[in-house]
Amino acid sequence: MRMLAKNQLVLSRFLFKHFIADASIIGFLAQFDDAVKIEQDTWLKATGIIKVITFNGIELLMIEVLKYVKVD
């Protein structure tokens, strides 16, 4: 199983419908040079190009981040 590269992270949020027990993560794989510098639980506003890639045999969407800012 392929792990994330140093220039990749997952931009994600928790999603739940009715109860916390139903919670799941929804998000996008993102790729940019500074990804390794971003600490866990940091909020980002990102702009980029959405691409379809194959990751571990599964097609998914990835954002090629062109610019980003940290959000407080």
C-alpha positions as CSV (number, residue, x, y, z in Angstrom):
1,M,0.0,0.0,0.0
2,R,1.4,3.4,-1.0
3,M,1.7,6.0,1.7
4,L,1.5,9.8,1.1
5,A,4.6,11.4,-0.3
6,K,6.3,14.3,1.5
7,N,4.6,16.8,-0.8
8,Q,1.1,15.4,-0.1
9,L,-1.5,15.7,2.6
10,V,-5.3,15.3,2.9
11,L,-7.4,18.4,3.2
12,S,-10.3,17.0,5.2
13,R,-13.2,17.7,7.6
14,F,-15.4,15.5,9.7
15,L,-18.9,14.8,8.3
16,F,-21.8,13.4,10.3
17,K,-25.4,13.1,9.4
18,H,-27.3,12.6,12.7
19,F,-25.0,11.2,15.4
20,I,-21.3,11.3,16.1
21,A,-21.2,7.5,15.6
22,D,-22.0,8.2,12.0
23,A,-19.0,10.5,11.6
24,S,-16.6,10.0,8.7
25,I,-13.9,12.0,7.0
26,I,-14.5,13.7,3.7
27,G,-11.7,15.4,1.8
28,F,-9.2,15.7,-1.0
29,L,-5.6,14.6,-1.5
30,A,-3.6,17.7,-2.0
31,Q,-0.1,18.0,-3.5
32,F,2.3,20.9,-3.0
33,D,5.9,21.5,-2.0
34,D,5.1,23.0,1.4
35,A,2.8,20.1,2.5
36,V,5.5,18.6,4.7
37,K,5.7,21.9,6.7
38,I,1.9,22.0,7.5
39,E,1.1,20.8,11.0
40,Q,-1.8,18.5,11.7
41,D,-5.2,20.3,12.3
42,T,-4.1,23.4,10.5
43,W,-6.9,25.1,8.5
44,L,-6.0,26.1,5.0
45,K,-7.6,28.0,2.1
46,A,-6.2,26.5,-1.0
47,T,-6.4,27.3,-4.7
48,G,-5.4,24.8,-7.4
49,I,-6.2,22.4,-10.2
50,I,-8.4,19.4,-9.5
51,K,-7.1,16.2,-11.2
52,V,-8.1,12.6,-11.3
53,I,-5.3,10.3,-10.2
54,T,-4.9,6.6,-9.3
55,F,-3.8,6.1,-5.7
56,N,-3.4,2.5,-4.4
57,G,-5.5,1.2,-7.3
58,I,-8.4,3.6,-6.7
59,E,-9.3,6.7,-8.8
60,L,-9.7,9.8,-6.7
61,L,-9.6,13.5,-6.9
62,M,-6.4,15.4,-6.0
63,I,-5.8,19.1,-5.8
64,E,-2.6,20.3,-7.2
65,V,-2.2,23.3,-4.9
66,L,-1.0,26.5,-6.7
67,K,-1.3,28.8,-3.6
68,Y,-2.6,28.6,-0.1
69,V,-3.0,30.6,3.1
70,K,-3.4,29.4,6.7
71,V,-6.7,30.3,8.2
72,D,-7.2,31.2,11.9
